[in-house]
Amino acid sequence: MKAMILAAGRGERMRPLTDTTPKPLLDVAGRRLIEYHIQNLVAAGITELVINHAYLGEQIEMLLADGSVYGVSIQYSPEREALETGGGIFNALPLLGDAPFVVVNGDVWTDYPFQQLPDSIAGLAHLLLVNNPEHNPLGDFALRDGLVSATAEPKFTFSGISILRPEIFADCQPGIFPLAPVLRQAMQIGKVMGEHYAGGWCDVGTPERLQQLEQKLRLHQPQ
């Protein structure tokens, strides 16, 4: 199974940190955000990666290169302007192939063990849902008997980690568009499965959250 790491966002809320550094390359407890994902994917045996980028994307390519130092093979999907989550994945489909693939937002952190993701999915998508953080108290989607719903309650937060089938984009056109409406359309026909994870997860969306995550990880690092 291949994996795509979404790394094209501008990171406006992270300024001034992102004025000179793309958000996935921000350092947290001695590692860059994107390196945590790469190492977690390798631990799960996923070594063929696609990474999209736009803003300061050349820095990402310079750091990660072909991925061999991490034990992976990386292909890049550059974007002249950020295409948002849905548009970015759609643009990279030729690199991802015909089989289901993992998608990971490059600006989140988690200790979720990627080897727990299913090897195959019955529907069009499999979402990892997490407990609602303070900045998203109402959540995004509900989970009932393994099915994800946009209307049921209670709702959890979408972690930004999923497995998608390329077919979920069958009705899409090239351009800028988010992933959420594509997922909701698939939910309406019962084609989105999911799981809930109660462990560590953080949407590193502001300098304050970055600092909190830094303190948390430093506290639990072996001396």
C-alpha positions in Angstrom: 0.0 0.0 0.0 1.2 3.5 -0.8 0.8 6.6 1.3 0.3 10.3 0.6 1.4 13.0 3.0 -0.3 16.3 2.4 2.3 19.0 2.8 1.1 21.9 0.5 -0.6 24.1 3.0 0.5 27.7 3.6 0.1 27.6 7.4 -1.2 31.1 7.8 -2.1 30.6 11.5 1.4 29.4 12.2 3.0 32.7 11.1 5.7 34.0 11.7 7.1 30.4 12.0 5.9 29.5 8.5 7.2 32.7 6.8 10.4 30.9 6.1 9.6 27.2 6.8 6.8 25.0 5.5 4.6 23.8 8.4 5.4 20.1 7.9 9.1 20.9 8.5 8.6 22.6 11.8 10.6 21.0 14.6 8.9 19.3 17.5 11.0 17.8 20.2 14.0 17.3 17.9 12.1 16.0 14.8 10.2 17.6 12.0 6.5 17.0 11.9 6.7 15.1 8.6 9.5 12.9 9.9 7.2 11.5 12.6 4.8 10.4 9.9 7.5 8.9 7.7 8.9 6.9 10.6 5.4 5.7 11.7 4.6 4.6 8.1 7.9 2.7 7.9 7.1 0.9 11.1 3.9 -0.2 9.4 5.8 -1.5 6.4 4.6 1.4 4.1 7.6 2.6 2.2 6.2 4.0 -1.1 5.3 7.6 -0.4 3.9 10.5 -2.4 4.2 14.0 -1.0 2.5 17.1 -2.4 3.8 20.6 -1.8 3.3 24.2 -2.9 4.5 26.9 -0.5 8.3 26.6 0.0 8.0 23.1 -1.4 11.7 23.1 -2.5 12.7 22.9 1.1 10.7 19.7 1.5 12.4 18.1 -1.5 15.9 19.3 -0.4 15.4 17.8 3.1 13.8 14.5 2.2 15.2 14.0 -1.3 14.3 10.5 -2.6 13.6 9.3 0.9 16.4 6.7 1.0 17.8 8.0 4.2 14.5 7.2 5.9 14.1 3.8 4.2 11.4 4.9 1.9 10.9 5.9 -1.8 9.4 9.4 -2.3 7.7 10.8 -5.3 6.6 14.4 -5.3 3.4 16.1 -6.6 4.2 19.8 -6.8 1.4 22.3 -7.1 1.8 25.9 -8.4 -0.9 26.9 -5.9 -2.2 24.8 -3.1 -5.1 22.7 -4.3 -6.5 22.0 -0.8 -6.9 18.4 0.4 -9.2 17.0 -2.2 -7.6 18.8 -5.1 -4.1 17.8 -4.0 -5.0 14.1 -3.7 -6.8 14.2 -7.0 -3.8 15.8 -8.7 -1.5 13.0 -7.3 -3.7 10.0 -8.3 -1.5 9.1 -11.3 1.4 8.6 -8.8 -0.8 6.7 -6.3 -2.1 3.9 -8.7 -5.3 2.0 -8.7 -5.2 0.4 -5.2 -6.4 2.0 -1.9 -3.8 4.3 -0.3 -3.2 5.9 3.0 -3.5 9.7 3.4 -1.9 11.7 6.2 -2.2 15.4 6.9 1.3 16.7 7.2 0.4 19.2 9.9 -0.9 16.8 12.5 1.0 14.7 15.1 -0.2 11.3 16.4 1.2 8.2 18.2 -1.4 6.1 16.4 0.3 2.8 15.3 -0.2 2.8 11.5 0.1 -0.9 11.4 -3.4 -1.0 12.9 -4.9 0.4 9.7 -6.8 -2.3 7.8 -5.0 -4.0 4.9 -8.0 -3.5 2.7 -11.3 -1.6 2.9 -14.8 -2.6 1.8 -16.1 0.8 1.0 -14.6 3.9 -0.6 -12.8 5.3 2.5 -11.7 4.4 6.0 -11.3 7.3 8.5 -9.5 7.5 11.7 -11.6 9.6 14.2 -10.2 11.0 17.4 -11.6 12.7 20.6 -12.7 16.3 20.0 -10.0 18.8 20.9 -10.8 22.2 22.5 -10.7 24.0 19.1 -13.2 21.5 17.5 -15.7 20.7 20.4 -18.6 19.7 18.1 -16.6 17.2 16.1 -16.9 16.3 12.4 -18.4 12.8 12.0 -20.1 10.1 14.0 -19.2 6.4 14.1 -22.0 3.7 14.3 -21.1 0.0 14.0 -18.1 0.8 11.9 -19.9 3.2 9.5 -19.1 6.9 9.5 -21.9 9.4 9.3 -22.1 13.1 8.8 -25.5 13.4 10.6 -25.5 11.1 13.5 -24.4 11.9 17.1 -22.1 12.0 19.0 -19.5 13.3 16.6 -15.7 12.8 16.8 -13.0 14.7 15.0 -11.5 13.5 11.7 -7.8 13.0 12.4 -6.6 13.8 8.9 -5.6 10.1 8.5 -7.5 7.8 6.2 -7.4 5.1 3.6 -9.0 6.1 0.3 -9.9 4.3 -2.9 -9.2 6.3 -6.0 -12.8 5.7 -7.1 -14.0 8.1 -4.4 -12.8 10.9 -6.8 -14.7 9.5 -9.8 -17.0 12.6 -10.0 -14.3 15.1 -9.4 -12.5 17.5 -11.7 -9.0 19.0 -11.5 -8.8 22.1 -9.4 -9.0 23.5 -5.9 -11.4 21.6 -3.6 -11.6 20.2 -0.1 -11.8 16.5 0.8 -14.7 16.8 3.3 -17.5 17.1 0.7 -16.2 14.1 -1.2 -16.3 12.1 2.0 -19.8 13.3 2.9 -21.1 12.2 -0.5 -19.6 8.7 0.0 -21.1 8.6 3.5 -24.6 9.2 2.1 -24.4 5.9 0.3 -22.8 4.0 3.2 -19.4 3.7 1.7 -17.3 5.2 4.5 -16.0 3.0 7.3 -14.0 4.1 10.3 -12.4 3.6 13.7 -12.0 5.6 16.8 -8.6 6.3 18.4 -8.4 7.6 21.9 -4.6 8.0 22.1 -2.3 10.9 21.3 -3.2 13.3 18.5 -2.7 17.0 17.8 -3.6 19.3 15.0 -0.6 21.6 15.1 -2.5 24.6 13.8 -1.1 27.4 15.9 2.2 28.3 17.6 0.6 27.7 21.0 -0.4 24.2 20.1 3.1 23.6 18.7 4.6 24.7 22.0 2.2 22.5 24.0 3.1 19.5 21.9 6.8 20.2 22.3 6.4 20.3 26.0 4.4 17.1 26.0 6.9 15.2 23.9 9.9 16.5 25.8 8.3 15.4 29.1 8.0 11.8 27.8 11.3 11.5 26.1 13.8 9.1 27.7 16.5 10.8 29.7 
